[in-house]
């Protein structure tokens, strides 16, 4: 199966498009990797030919048992290394396909994450900034690619 055919990639592509449209409305110009290989992050963006940022979009629902969301620990460490090596501001965007909320935060402004397990680090939702709610169409498009093997039922 090709990478682009994976269900989680299709869902992630929708989340990335949602954030791309949001940033473009704010005056950002988006740059995407064209090489079909593993890359540090999803996109870079510039505004007014002055500002430059890098960002990654995670499209998934928050955790069930705690009001938090997370990412793979290896990605977090890559993002921190990127910021350390380049000093380019790096943002994480979280598109919650179940609750229909979108959050973000500048990586350097996030508190240290807690480890959910040996491969996943998380932040509490209260440590992220809510920016907008998804439309019903966006939620429905994302739900077509739901691959959870358990019921979404947050506490």
C-alpha positions as CSV (number, residue, x, y, z in Angstrom):
1,X,0.0,0.0,0.0
2,X,1.3,3.4,-0.9
3,X,1.9,5.9,1.9
4,X,-0.7,8.3,0.5
5,X,-3.3,5.5,0.6
6,X,-3.1,5.0,4.3
7,X,-6.2,6.0,6.2
8,X,-4.3,8.1,8.8
9,X,-2.4,9.9,6.0
10,X,-5.7,10.8,4.2
11,X,-7.1,12.1,7.5
12,X,-3.9,14.0,8.2
13,X,-4.0,15.6,4.8
14,X,-7.5,17.0,5.6
15,X,-6.2,18.4,8.9
16,X,-3.3,20.0,7.1
17,X,-5.6,21.6,4.5
18,X,-7.8,23.0,7.3
19,X,-4.7,24.7,8.9
20,X,-3.4,25.8,5.6
21,X,-6.6,27.6,4.8
22,X,-6.7,29.1,8.3
23,X,-3.1,30.5,8.0
24,X,-3.7,31.7,4.4
25,X,-6.6,33.7,5.7
26,X,-4.2,35.3,8.2
27,X,-1.8,36.3,5.4
28,X,0.7,33.4,5.5
29,X,2.1,31.8,2.3
30,X,2.5,28.0,2.8
31,X,5.4,25.9,1.6
32,X,5.1,22.1,1.5
33,X,7.7,19.4,1.1
34,X,7.7,18.0,-2.5
35,X,10.0,15.1,-1.9
36,X,8.1,11.9,-1.0
37,X,10.3,11.0,1.9
38,X,10.2,11.4,5.7
39,X,10.5,15.1,6.6
40,X,10.9,17.0,9.9
41,X,7.6,18.8,9.8
42,X,4.5,19.3,7.6
43,X,5.0,22.9,6.3
44,X,6.8,26.2,6.5
45,X,5.1,29.5,6.0
46,X,6.1,33.1,5.5
47,X,4.2,36.4,5.9
48,X,5.1,39.8,4.4
49,X,8.5,38.3,3.2
50,X,9.7,38.9,6.8
51,X,8.4,36.3,9.1
52,X,9.0,32.6,8.7
53,X,7.6,29.7,10.8
54,X,7.6,25.9,10.6
55,X,4.7,23.8,11.8
56,X,3.2,20.4,12.1
57,X,-0.4,19.4,12.2
58,X,-1.7,16.5,14.2
59,X,-5.3,15.4,13.3
60,X,-6.7,13.2,16.0
61,X,-9.1,13.3,18.9
62,X,-8.0,14.1,22.4
63,X,-7.4,11.3,24.9
64,X,-10.4,9.6,26.5
65,X,-9.2,9.4,30.1
66,X,-7.6,12.9,30.5
67,X,-8.1,16.2,28.8
68,X,-4.9,16.0,26.9
69,X,-3.5,15.3,23.5
70,X,-0.1,14.2,22.3
71,X,2.4,13.2,19.7
72,X,5.1,10.6,19.1
73,X,8.1,11.3,21.4
74,X,10.5,10.9,18.5
75,X,8.8,13.7,16.6
76,X,8.8,15.9,19.6
77,X,12.5,15.4,20.0
78,X,13.0,16.1,16.2
79,X,11.0,19.4,16.6
80,X,13.1,20.5,19.5
81,X,16.3,19.8,17.7
82,X,15.0,21.7,14.6
83,X,14.3,24.8,16.8
84,X,17.6,24.5,18.5
85,X,19.5,24.1,15.2
86,X,17.6,26.8,13.2
87,X,16.0,29.2,15.7
88,X,12.9,29.2,13.4
89,X,9.7,29.4,15.4
90,X,7.9,26.1,15.4
91,X,4.1,25.6,16.0
92,X,2.1,22.5,16.7
93,X,-1.5,22.4,15.5
94,X,-4.0,19.9,16.8
95,X,-7.2,19.2,14.9
96,X,-9.5,17.3,17.1
97,X,-11.8,15.4,14.7
98,X,-14.2,14.2,17.5
99,X,-14.8,17.3,19.6
100,X,-14.4,19.5,16.5
101,X,-11.8,21.9,18.1
102,X,-8.5,23.2,16.8
103,X,-5.7,24.1,19.1
104,X,-2.1,25.3,18.7
105,X,0.9,26.4,20.5
106,X,4.4,27.6,19.8
107,X,6.7,24.8,20.8
108,X,8.9,26.9,23.0
109,X,5.9,28.1,24.9
110,X,4.6,24.6,25.7
111,X,5.4,23.2,29.2
112,X,7.5,20.0,29.3
113,X,5.2,17.2,28.2
114,X,4.3,14.2,30.3
115,X,4.9,10.7,28.9
116,X,1.7,8.7,28.2
117,X,3.9,5.7,27.5
118,X,7.4,5.1,26.2
119,X,6.6,6.4,22.7
120,X,4.1,9.2,23.3
121,X,4.3,12.6,25.0
122,X,1.3,14.7,25.8
123,X,0.1,18.1,26.9
124,X,-3.1,19.1,28.8
125,X,-5.6,20.9,26.6
126,X,-5.4,23.8,29.0
127,X,-1.8,24.3,28.0
128,X,-2.8,24.7,24.3
129,X,-4.6,27.7,22.7
130,X,-8.0,27.1,21.3
131,X,-8.4,28.9,17.9
132,X,-11.6,27.7,16.3
133,X,-14.2,25.0,15.8
134,X,-14.5,22.8,12.8
135,X,-17.5,23.0,10.6
136,X,-19.9,20.1,10.4
137,X,-18.6,19.3,6.9
138,X,-15.1,19.3,8.1
139,X,-15.9,16.9,11.0
140,X,-17.9,14.6,8.6
141,X,-15.0,14.5,6.1
142,X,-12.6,13.6,8.9
143,X,-14.9,11.0,10.4
144,X,-14.7,9.0,7.1
145,X,-11.1,8.3,8.0
146,X,-11.5,7.3,11.7
147,X,-9.3,4.4,12.5
148,X,-9.8,4.2,16.3
149,X,-10.3,0.7,17.5
150,X,-12.1,1.9,20.6
151,X,-15.0,4.2,21.3
152,X,-14.4,7.9,21.7
153,X,-15.9,8.7,25.1
154,X,-13.9,11.3,27.0
155,X,-14.2,11.6,30.7
